[in-house]
Amino acid sequence: MSARDFPGTLEAAAEAEAWAAAQCARLALSADAAFALSLCLEELFVNAVRHGGAHEIRLALSRDELEFRDDGAAFDPTQAAPKRLQGPSADFEIGGFGVGLVQKYARRLFYQRADGWNIVRLAFSQASR
């Protein structure tokens, strides 16, 4: 398992995505799994910084799982209701769809709060979803 710490900044989100992409290539993950992982990582990272006030993010990646830890405010993505489109697409408001994307693209999603950390574990299918 490869692991790395990142500062809780929006600028670090791009660095985390680049690191994760390199790890996906090293692990020979399928293109679909790498895409799903990247999408979920971006959503979790940005939300942890913007909404949770995270100062530190810890990532660990294996062939089977991404573990995302942040020291921000408690937030359980497994219990959050995903936002749905209501009405014509011309009227829809951007934002708030990230939790639904994470729930859709992760084959398994696990959350716990321990010692001031949000710990989210996501598994991604090697086949296309």
C-alpha positions as CSV (number, residue, x, y, z in Angstrom):
1,M,0.0,0.0,0.0
2,S,1.3,3.4,-0.9
3,A,0.6,6.3,1.4
4,R,1.1,10.1,1.4
5,D,0.1,13.1,3.4
6,F,-1.0,16.4,1.9
7,P,-1.8,19.8,3.3
8,G,-5.5,20.7,3.5
9,T,-5.4,23.2,0.6
10,L,-7.2,23.4,-2.7
11,E,-3.8,23.6,-4.4
12,A,-2.8,20.3,-2.9
13,A,-5.9,18.6,-4.4
14,A,-4.2,18.7,-7.8
15,E,-1.0,17.3,-6.4
16,A,-3.0,14.5,-4.7
17,E,-4.7,13.7,-7.9
18,A,-1.4,13.5,-9.8
19,W,0.0,11.2,-7.1
20,A,-3.1,9.0,-7.2
21,A,-2.9,8.8,-11.0
22,A,0.7,7.7,-10.8
23,Q,-0.2,5.0,-8.2
24,C,-3.1,3.8,-10.4
25,A,-0.7,3.4,-13.3
26,R,1.9,1.6,-11.0
27,L,-0.8,-0.8,-9.8
28,A,-2.1,-1.3,-13.3
29,L,-5.7,-0.4,-12.4
30,S,-8.2,-0.4,-15.2
31,A,-9.0,3.0,-16.9
32,D,-12.5,2.8,-15.4
33,A,-11.2,2.2,-11.9
34,A,-8.6,5.0,-12.2
35,F,-11.3,7.4,-13.4
36,A,-13.7,6.5,-10.6
37,L,-10.9,6.8,-8.0
38,S,-9.8,10.2,-9.4
39,L,-13.4,11.6,-9.4
40,C,-14.1,10.4,-5.9
41,L,-10.7,11.7,-4.6
42,E,-11.3,15.1,-6.0
43,E,-14.8,15.3,-4.5
44,L,-13.6,14.2,-1.0
45,F,-10.5,16.4,-1.0
46,V,-12.2,19.6,-2.1
47,N,-15.2,19.0,0.2
48,A,-12.9,18.2,3.2
49,V,-11.0,21.5,2.7
50,R,-13.9,23.8,1.7
51,H,-16.6,22.5,4.0
52,G,-14.8,20.6,6.7
53,G,-11.9,22.9,7.3
54,A,-9.4,20.1,7.0
55,H,-5.7,21.0,7.6
56,E,-4.3,17.6,6.8
57,I,-5.3,14.9,4.4
58,R,-3.8,11.4,4.4
59,L,-4.2,9.1,1.4
60,A,-3.4,5.4,1.2
61,L,-3.9,3.4,-2.0
62,S,-3.8,-0.3,-2.7
63,R,-5.0,-2.3,-5.7
64,D,-8.3,-2.8,-3.9
65,E,-8.9,0.4,-2.0
66,L,-8.4,4.1,-1.4
67,E,-8.3,5.2,2.2
68,F,-9.0,9.0,2.6
69,R,-8.4,10.5,6.0
70,D,-8.9,14.2,6.9
71,D,-8.8,16.1,10.2
72,G,-11.8,18.3,9.3
73,A,-15.3,18.4,10.8
74,A,-17.1,15.1,11.0
75,F,-18.9,14.1,7.8
76,D,-20.2,10.7,6.9
77,P,-20.7,10.4,3.1
78,T,-22.4,7.0,3.5
79,Q,-25.3,8.7,5.3
80,A,-25.6,11.9,3.2
81,A,-28.6,12.0,0.8
82,P,-27.4,12.6,-2.8
83,K,-28.7,15.7,-4.5
84,R,-31.1,15.0,-7.4
85,L,-31.9,17.2,-10.4
86,Q,-35.3,18.8,-10.2
87,G,-36.9,20.4,-13.2
88,P,-35.4,21.4,-16.5
89,S,-31.6,21.3,-16.8
90,A,-31.5,25.0,-17.7
91,D,-32.7,25.7,-14.2
92,F,-30.4,23.4,-12.2
93,E,-27.9,24.8,-9.7
94,I,-24.3,23.7,-9.9
95,G,-22.9,22.1,-6.7
96,G,-23.9,19.5,-4.2
97,F,-23.7,16.5,-6.5
98,G,-20.4,15.2,-5.2
99,V,-21.7,12.8,-2.5
100,G,-24.0,11.1,-5.1
101,L,-21.0,10.7,-7.4
102,V,-18.9,9.1,-4.7
103,Q,-21.7,6.8,-3.8
104,K,-22.2,5.8,-7.4
105,Y,-18.6,5.2,-8.4
106,A,-17.4,3.4,-5.3
107,R,-18.2,-0.3,-5.2
108,R,-18.0,-0.2,-1.4
109,L,-18.0,2.8,0.8
110,F,-17.1,2.7,4.5
111,Y,-16.9,5.6,7.0
112,Q,-15.7,6.0,10.6
113,R,-14.7,8.8,12.8
114,A,-11.6,8.1,15.0
115,D,-9.3,10.3,17.1
116,G,-10.5,13.5,15.3
117,W,-10.2,12.0,11.8
118,N,-12.8,11.2,9.1
119,I,-11.8,7.9,7.6
120,V,-13.4,6.9,4.3
121,R,-12.5,3.7,2.5
122,L,-13.6,3.2,-1.1
123,A,-13.3,0.1,-3.2
124,F,-13.4,0.4,-7.0
125,S,-14.4,-2.2,-9.5
126,Q,-11.7,-3.2,-12.0
127,A,-14.5,-3.7,-14.6
128,S,-16.5,-0.9,-16.0
129,R,-19.6,0.2,-14.0
